[in-house]
Amino acid sequence: MEPKKDLGKLARKEIRIYSQLPMNYQLIFNDGRQGEVISTLTKDISTGGILFESDRVIPLDAKVKITLSLPGAARNIEAISKIVRVEEVEFKEQYNIGVMFVDIGPQDSAELLKLVEHLDIIHVLDFAVKNNASDIHLSCNMSPIMRINDRLIKMDLFPLRKDDLRNMIYSILSREQIAIFERTKELDLAFSPSSEERFRVNVHQQMGNVEAAFRVVPNESCTVEALKLPEVVKNLALLKKGIVIIGGPTGSGKTTTLSAMVDLINNTREAVVISLEKPIEYIHQNKKSIIKQREIGIDTASFAAGFQSALRQDPDVIVVGEMSDRETISTAIIAAETGHLVLSSLHAPDTAQLFDRMLGVFPADQQRLIAQQLSRCFEGAVVQILLPAKMIHGRIVATEVLVATDAVKNMIRSMNFSGLASIVKTGAKYGMHLMEDDIKSLCDKGLIDIDVYMSYVKE
């Protein structure tokens, strides 16, 4: 699928973007004479005017001629402007001068609009959403890239320079978030430019350049039915206690599945649900349940700290965005053993490696004890991947399901997972199935292409 070529006009009026570009200005006197040419840099630019810094005061309503150099433009643009703002810069002998264009040619206006669209991150994100993109990548010296149906497609915008890209990304961050990023060089957050759009954002640095990846989050939490998840997922979500784990690689929809399970609980059960997330993606409104969503780094210091605190908040269900460290896993097991339902995610390609990952974070002399505890409270796992769909745009989920039968619990207790695949393959009456069998089923139903099946299933 190719994206729509026409980026369209900005729906919002007077979008102002932060960008430092070289410019000149000249005062125009009442008799038509022009003053000296003074060079400076822009601070803010919109289609209707510019804010720049000057070392001298310019009277309000005075006319100036602006000459501006735009990246990617074949020539400078010119505009006759009027001074509408003069503001002293704190701690500096400088002034912010705001001008409004009163006379600008149509070609120059079009060039300016193109720049504003190019550097307006909201416009870029809006365009990606309208083209059904799942992800947007902002990289230095490249045009914005969208992932559409697993293809990387370049937007029809000129490449982002280093400073412009940093300014674009920083424009959606708070001062505190910028400080955290500049200290750690990593930042995860959720961003909602409007009530209709929400994104999971990762800001990172690459060869000294500030870059970002955006994941489009659906406006409303998906249901188990809408995601075409197996029926057993409902049974696991409505348990009263134990640990249920959603596994899979990065970008496989684990957070979406957890959200669908919380949505099911919210609609069918009176429960207090404490959800620890980094960042918060899907926002749940209280229905039958009370949903408390706490963001790591904002509402609590860490998953482990938030988990321990959650146990004192009268929870029925605790959702942990990711079990990645010893303390979080240990607390999850204790919570499950004391009568809570714990839903969490873990990076693992199959159910056997899921247990290896959980037990592997503990010292060897502790693993046997943890395995025994886990065998008592483990209830089930769903490992999933997303595959390109054949009949519809987008992707479709393939799953491997493990349910805690006596045989499974014995295997966890003994820490011998070599026969786990056999138990899953023969456990259809409990709702279990292997990933390969589910992918084959999707192919037989015509939901994925044969080449997709062949690329994922081992011969």
TAPE-V731404 format. One record per pair of residues at least 4 apart in sequence whose C-alpha atoms are under 6 Angstrom apart, sorted by the first residue. I is the first residue (numbers start at 1). GAP is how many residues later the second one is. D is the distance in Angstrom with one decimal. If there is no record, write none. Layout:
[[I & GAP & D] [I & GAP & D]]
//
This chain:
[[3 & 128 & 5.7] [14 & 32 & 5.7] [15 & 31 & 5.6] [16 & 29 & 5.4] [16 & 30 & 4.5] [17 & 27 & 5.5] [17 & 28 & 5.4] [18 & 25 & 5.8] [18 & 26 & 4.5] [19 & 24 & 5.5] [19 & 25 & 5.8] [20 & 21 & 5.6] [20 & 22 & 4.9] [20 & 23 & 5.3] [21 & 20 & 5.2] [21 & 21 & 5.2] [22 & 19 & 4.7] [22 & 47 & 5.9] [23 & 16 & 5.9] [23 & 17 & 5.6] [23 & 18 & 5.6] [23 & 44 & 5.6] [23 & 45 & 4.5] [24 & 14 & 5.4] [24 & 15 & 4.4] [24 & 42 & 5.9] [24 & 43 & 5.1] [25 & 12 & 5.8] [25 & 13 & 5.5] [25 & 40 & 5.4] [25 & 41 & 4.7] [26 & 9 & 5.3] [26 & 10 & 5.8] [26 & 11 & 5.1] [26 & 38 & 5.3] [26 & 39 & 5.1] [27 & 7 & 5.6] [27 & 8 & 4.9] [27 & 37 & 4.4] [28 & 5 & 5.8] [28 & 6 & 4.6] [28 & 35 & 5.4] [28 & 36 & 5.3] [29 & 4 & 5.3] [42 & 10 & 4.4] [43 & 8 & 5.4] [43 & 9 & 5.1] [44 & 6 & 5.7] [44 & 7 & 4.9] [45 & 5 & 4.6] [47 & 66 & 5.7] [48 & 52 & 5.9] [48 & 53 & 5.7] [49 & 50 & 5.4] [49 & 51 & 4.3] [49 & 52 & 5.3] [50 & 48 & 5.8] [50 & 49 & 5.4] [51 & 46 & 5.6] [51 & 47 & 4.3] [52 & 44 & 5.7] [52 & 45 & 5.3] [53 & 42 & 5.6] [53 & 43 & 4.7] [53 & 44 & 6.0] [54 & 40 & 5.7] [54 & 41 & 5.3] [55 & 39 & 4.6] [60 & 23 & 5.1] [60 & 24 & 5.7] [61 & 21 & 5.4] [61 & 22 & 4.8] [62 & 20 & 5.7] [62 & 21 & 5.4] [63 & 18 & 5.6] [63 & 19 & 4.6] [64 & 16 & 6.0] [64 & 17 & 5.3] [65 & 14 & 5.9] [65 & 15 & 4.7] [66 & 12 & 5.6] [66 & 13 & 5.2] [67 & 10 & 5.8] [67 & 11 & 4.6] [68 & 8 & 5.5] [68 & 9 & 5.3] [69 & 7 & 4.8] [77 & 31 & 5.3] [79 & 24 & 5.7] [79 & 25 & 4.6] [80 & 22 & 5.8] [80 & 23 & 5.0] [81 & 18 & 5.8] [81 & 19 & 5.3] [81 & 20 & 4.3] [81 & 21 & 5.2] [82 & 17 & 5.2] [82 & 18 & 5.3] [83 & 15 & 5.9] [83 & 16 & 4.5] [84 & 14 & 5.6] [84 & 15 & 5.4] [85 & 12 & 5.6] [85 & 13 & 4.6] [86 & 10 & 5.8] [86 & 11 & 4.9] [87 & 8 & 5.4] [87 & 9 & 5.0] [88 & 7 & 4.4] [89 & 5 & 5.4] [89 & 6 & 5.3] [114 & 4 & 6.0] [116 & 4 & 5.7] [121 & 47 & 5.9] [128 & 5 & 5.3] [129 & 4 & 5.6] [133 & 13 & 5.9] [133 & 14 & 5.4] [133 & 15 & 4.6] [134 & 13 & 5.7] [134 & 81 & 6.0] [134 & 82 & 5.3] [135 & 11 & 5.8] [135 & 12 & 5.1] [135 & 79 & 5.4] [135 & 80 & 4.5] [135 & 81 & 6.0] [136 & 9 & 5.7] [136 & 10 & 4.6] [136 & 77 & 5.8] [136 & 78 & 5.0] [137 & 7 & 5.9] [137 & 8 & 5.1] [137 & 76 & 4.6] [138 & 6 & 5.1] [138 & 73 & 5.7] [138 & 74 & 5.3] [139 & 72 & 5.3] [140 & 20 & 5.7] [140 & 21 & 5.9] [140 & 22 & 5.5] [141 & 18 & 5.0] [141 & 19 & 5.0] [141 & 20 & 5.3] [142 & 17 & 4.2] [142 & 18 & 5.6] [143 & 14 & 5.7] [143 & 15 & 5.5] [143 & 16 & 4.1] [143 & 17 & 5.9] [144 & 11 & 5.6] [145 & 8 & 5.5] [145 & 9 & 4.5] [145 & 10 & 6.0] [146 & 6 & 5.6] [146 & 7 & 5.2] [147 & 4 & 5.3] [147 & 5 & 4.6] [149 & 245 & 4.9] [160 & 5 & 5.6] [161 & 4 & 5.9] [166 & 4 & 6.0] [166 & 44 & 5.4] [167 & 4 & 6.0] [173 & 4 & 5.7] [181 & 4 & 4.8] [181 & 5 & 5.3] [181 & 6 & 5.5] [185 & 19 & 5.9] [186 & 17 & 6.0] [186 & 18 & 5.0] [187 & 15 & 5.7] [187 & 16 & 5.1] [188 & 13 & 5.7] [188 & 14 & 4.6] [189 & 12 & 5.2] [189 & 90 & 5.1] [190 & 9 & 5.6] [190 & 10 & 4.5] [190 & 11 & 5.8] [190 & 89 & 5.6] [191 & 7 & 5.7] [191 & 8 & 5.1] [192 & 5 & 5.7] [192 & 6 & 4.4] [196 & 23 & 6.0] [198 & 19 & 5.4] [199 & 16 & 5.4] [199 & 17 & 4.7] [199 & 18 & 5.2] [200 & 14 & 5.7] [200 & 15 & 5.0] [201 & 12 & 5.8] [201 & 13 & 4.6] [202 & 10 & 5.6] [202 & 11 & 5.3] [203 & 8 & 5.9] [203 & 9 & 4.4] [204 & 6 & 6.0] [204 & 7 & 5.5] [204 & 8 & 6.0] [205 & 4 & 5.3] [205 & 5 & 4.6] [205 & 6 & 5.8] [221 & 61 & 5.9] [222 & 38 & 5.4] [223 & 37 & 4.8] [224 & 5 & 5.5] [224 & 36 & 5.5] [232 & 199 & 5.8] [237 & 24 & 5.4] [240 & 101 & 5.7] [241 & 95 & 5.9] [241 & 98 & 5.1] [241 & 99 & 4.5] [241 & 100 & 3.9] [242 & 94 & 4.5] [242 & 99 & 4.9] [242 & 135 & 4.7] [242 & 136 & 5.6] [242 & 137 & 5.7] [243 & 93 & 5.9] [243 & 99 & 4.8] [243 & 135 & 4.9] [243 & 136 & 5.6] [244 & 99 & 5.0] [244 & 135 & 5.7] [244 & 136 & 5.0] [244 & 137 & 5.6] [245 & 98 & 6.0] [245 & 99 & 5.1] [245 & 100 & 5.4] [245 & 136 & 4.7] [246 & 99 & 4.5] [246 & 135 & 5.7] [246 & 136 & 4.9] [246 & 137 & 5.7] [247 & 98 & 5.6] [247 & 99 & 4.9] [247 & 100 & 5.5] [247 & 101 & 5.3] [247 & 135 & 6.0] [247 & 136 & 4.2] [248 & 99 & 5.2] [248 & 100 & 4.9] [248 & 101 & 5.2] [248 & 135 & 5.1] [248 & 136 & 5.1] [249 & 98 & 5.4] [252 & 133 & 4.8] [252 & 134 & 5.4] [265 & 4 & 5.3] [266 & 21 & 5.7] [266 & 22 & 5.4] [266 & 23 & 4.8] [267 & 21 & 5.7] [269 & 19 & 5.9] [270 & 18 & 5.1] [270 & 19 & 4.7] [271 & 18 & 4.7] [271 & 45 & 5.6] [272 & 17 & 5.8] [272 & 18 & 4.8] [272 & 43 & 5.0] [272 & 44 & 5.2] [273 & 18 & 4.8] [273 & 42 & 5.9] [273 & 44 & 4.7] [273 & 45 & 5.8] [274 & 18 & 4.9] [274 & 44 & 4.9] [275 & 18 & 4.7] [275 & 43 & 5.8] [275 & 44 & 4.4] [276 & 18 & 5.0] [276 & 43 & 6.0] [276 & 44 & 5.0] [276 & 45 & 5.9] [277 & 18 & 5.0] [277 & 19 & 6.0] [277 & 44 & 4.8] [278 & 17 & 5.6] [278 & 18 & 5.2] [279 & 16 & 5.8] [280 & 15 & 5.9] [286 & 4 & 5.3] [286 & 5 & 5.8] [294 & 5 & 5.4] [295 & 4 & 5.2] [296 & 4 & 5.2] [296 & 5 & 5.8] [296 & 6 & 5.4] [297 & 4 & 5.0] [300 & 6 & 5.6] [302 & 4 & 6.0] [303 & 4 & 5.9] [304 & 23 & 5.9] [304 & 24 & 4.6] [306 & 4 & 6.0] [316 & 24 & 5.4] [317 & 23 & 5.8] [317 & 24 & 4.7] [317 & 25 & 5.9] [318 & 24 & 4.9] [319 & 23 & 5.8] [319 & 24 & 4.7] [319 & 25 & 5.7] [320 & 24 & 4.7] [321 & 23 & 5.7] [321 & 24 & 6.0] [322 & 22 & 5.9] [322 & 23 & 4.9] [322 & 24 & 5.8] [323 & 5 & 5.9] [323 & 6 & 5.8] [323 & 23 & 5.9] [326 & 35 & 5.6] [335 & 5 & 5.6] [336 & 4 & 4.8] [336 & 5 & 5.8] [336 & 41 & 5.9] [337 & 40 & 5.8] [348 & 5 & 5.9] [348 & 6 & 5.1] [350 & 33 & 5.9] [352 & 65 & 6.0] [356 & 4 & 5.6] [359 & 8 & 5.8] [362 & 5 & 5.9] [367 & 4 & 6.0] [371 & 41 & 6.0] [371 & 42 & 5.3] [372 & 41 & 4.9] [374 & 4 & 5.6] [375 & 34 & 4.9] [375 & 37 & 5.5] [375 & 38 & 5.6] [379 & 25 & 4.9] [380 & 22 & 5.4] [380 & 23 & 4.3] [380 & 24 & 5.4] [381 & 20 & 5.9] [381 & 21 & 5.1] [382 & 18 & 5.7] [382 & 19 & 4.6] [383 & 16 & 5.5] [383 & 17 & 5.1] [384 & 14 & 5.6] [384 & 15 & 4.3] [385 & 12 & 5.8] [385 & 13 & 5.5] [386 & 9 & 5.8] [386 & 10 & 5.5] [386 & 11 & 4.6] [387 & 8 & 5.2] [387 & 9 & 5.3] [388 & 7 & 4.5] [389 & 6 & 4.8] [389 & 7 & 5.5] [389 & 58 & 5.9] [389 & 59 & 5.1] [390 & 57 & 5.3] [390 & 58 & 4.6] [390 & 59 & 5.9] [398 & 41 & 6.0] [399 & 36 & 5.4] [400 & 33 & 5.6] [400 & 34 & 4.7] [400 & 35 & 4.4] [401 & 31 & 4.8] [401 & 32 & 5.4] [402 & 30 & 5.3] [404 & 4 & 5.5] [411 & 4 & 5.9] [411 & 5 & 5.5] [423 & 4 & 6.0] [424 & 8 & 5.5] [424 & 9 & 5.5] [425 & 8 & 5.5] [425 & 9 & 6.0] [427 & 5 & 5.1] [428 & 4 & 4.8] [436 & 21 & 5.6] [442 & 5 & 5.3] [443 & 4 & 5.7] [443 & 5 & 5.0]]
//
